[in-house]
Amino acid sequence: MEPDSALDDLKATLRELIEFLRRNGERPVLERMTATLKRLEAGELSATDSVRSETTGTMGSLRDLILSAGNGRRVKGSEGAANARLNVLVDQLREQAFQVRRKS
């Protein structure tokens, strides 16, 4: 996979995550992910470090996020399905961020 292709894949998944977070009312993380996407679109490859940090499980990261009406979120559909989709997107982002950094 070419570096530009890996970066394009990362940005596409990040856009998908941003839309998913917007639909499910997760504003604070949405703002961080939007800022990260803007950095990537500006050519700032160090933003992949932010993605890797968000996807590797530190407190307050994407890995720590649970979408739940009990957490004040307006989850679309079942909470279980929403959180399963979130986990898939986070796993994709993690792998794509590592690929971009390996290729750069």
PyMOL commands that set and color helices and strands:
alter all, ss='L'
color gray80, all
select helices_A, chain A and resi 3-23+27-41+47-54+62-64+69-71+79-103
alter helices_A, ss='H'
color red, helices_A
deselect
rebuild
show_as cartoon
